[in-house]
Amino acid sequence: MLNKSLQRKIYLHAQYLEHRLASNFIFNTFIIRCLHNDFIANLLNNQAVALFKKQPN
């Protein structure tokens, strides 16, 4: 059986790792969402430019 001090250290370390994992997940999904939004905006912008160029003057 582990002593109380060691149990506490292991518990706190596990909490810390869990917190890091959660914050990394939130940060990564945020970055992916931003990149995705930029990608969509770029596609829409390219379509708008193409349509504008097609119009007769």
C-alpha positions as CSV (number, residue, x, y, z in Angstrom):
1,M,0.0,0.0,0.0
2,L,1.3,3.4,-0.9
3,N,1.8,6.0,1.8
4,K,-0.6,9.0,2.0
5,S,2.0,11.5,0.8
6,L,2.8,9.5,-2.4
7,Q,-0.9,8.9,-3.0
8,R,-1.5,12.6,-2.8
9,K,1.3,13.4,-5.2
10,I,0.1,10.8,-7.7
11,Y,-3.5,12.2,-7.5
12,L,-2.3,15.8,-8.0
13,H,-0.2,14.8,-10.9
14,A,-3.1,13.0,-12.5
15,Q,-5.3,16.1,-12.0
16,Y,-2.6,18.3,-13.6
17,L,-2.3,16.0,-16.6
18,E,-6.0,15.9,-17.1
19,H,-6.2,19.7,-17.0
20,R,-3.4,20.0,-19.5
21,L,-5.1,17.5,-21.8
22,A,-8.4,19.4,-21.6
23,S,-6.9,22.8,-22.2
24,N,-4.8,21.5,-25.1
25,F,-7.9,19.9,-26.6
26,I,-9.9,23.2,-26.3
27,F,-6.9,25.2,-27.8
28,N,-6.5,22.8,-30.7
29,T,-10.1,22.7,-31.6
30,F,-10.2,26.5,-31.5
31,I,-7.2,26.7,-33.9
32,I,-8.8,24.1,-36.2
33,R,-12.1,26.1,-36.2
34,C,-10.2,29.3,-37.0
35,L,-8.3,27.6,-39.9
36,H,-11.5,26.1,-41.1
37,N,-13.3,29.5,-41.1
38,D,-10.4,31.1,-43.0
39,F,-10.6,28.3,-45.5
40,I,-14.3,28.8,-46.1
41,A,-13.9,32.6,-46.2
42,N,-11.2,32.2,-48.8
43,L,-13.4,29.8,-50.9
44,L,-16.3,32.3,-50.8
45,N,-14.0,35.2,-51.6
46,N,-12.6,33.3,-54.7
47,Q,-16.2,32.5,-55.9
48,A,-17.2,36.2,-55.5
49,V,-14.2,37.4,-57.4
50,A,-14.9,34.8,-60.2
51,L,-18.5,35.9,-60.4
52,F,-17.5,39.6,-60.5
53,K,-15.0,38.9,-63.3
54,K,-17.7,37.1,-65.4
55,Q,-20.1,40.0,-65.4
56,P,-20.1,42.1,-68.6
57,N,-18.9,45.7,-68.0
